[in-house]
Amino acid sequence: MQAPEAEMVLLAGNFNGWSTTSDPMKKDKTGGWKRTKMLLQGKYEYKFIVDGVWTLDPNCSNTVPNQHGTSNNVIEL
């Protein structure tokens, strides 16, 4: 996730109960944010929280509608 101006980016999804605190990401020197997760094979929905704003992954075009009237990204392992 590229967000060089962001102060905080979190990873939230159905793999962590959509937690807004359990998976903070780390910023690298180029303004990219990273987080490594060890997940079992399966299909997962996720979003980033960039400075408090729920944000789709711009590098993932696979999405599904959610109960809030927006979308979540989907990754299948």
N, C-alpha and C positions, 0 to 999 in steps of 0.2 A: 504494500500500500504506500503510494507516494503522497505525502502530505508534509512538505518541509516546513510549512508555517504552523503546523499543529503543535499544541503543548502536550496533548495526551491522546493516545489511540488505544482502544480496547477491542478485543475480539469476543463476540457474543454469538451463541448459537444453541441449537438443541442439544449439543454435546456437553454444554455446561449449564443447562437450565436457563439460558438467556441471561446469565449473570452479567451485571454491569461493573463487576469488580474483580472477578477471579482470573481474567486473562489479559493483563496489561501487555502492550507490545513495546518493543524497544526501538528507539530511533537510531539509525546509523548516520554516518557523516554526510551522506547524500540526501538526507531527508526522507529516506524510506523507512517504513516501520515493519518489524518482523516479529513473529511469534511461532515457535515450533510446538506442535501438538501431536501427541501419539494417540491415534484413533484406530479403532477396529474397522474392518471393512464394513461399508455400509453407505447410506445416503444421509447427508447432513445439510441442514439449513444454517446460514450464518449471515451476520452483518458486522460492520465495523462501527464503533462509536468514536467519532472524531470530535474532540472537545465538546462532548455532550450531545452531538447530533448523530442519529442513526443514519448510516451511510452504506450504500451498496458498494460492492467491490467492483471498481471500474475495469478490472482485468478478467471478470467472469460474467459472461453473457447468459448463463443458465440461471433463471430465476423462477420463483413460484409466488403466487399471491399469498398474503398473510391475513390474519384476522383484523389487522389495523387499517386495511384498505391500501396498503403499499405492497412491496415485494421483499422477499428474502433471496439471497444467493443460495445456490445448491451446488454441492460438490459430492461426487460419488467416488469412493475409494474401492 
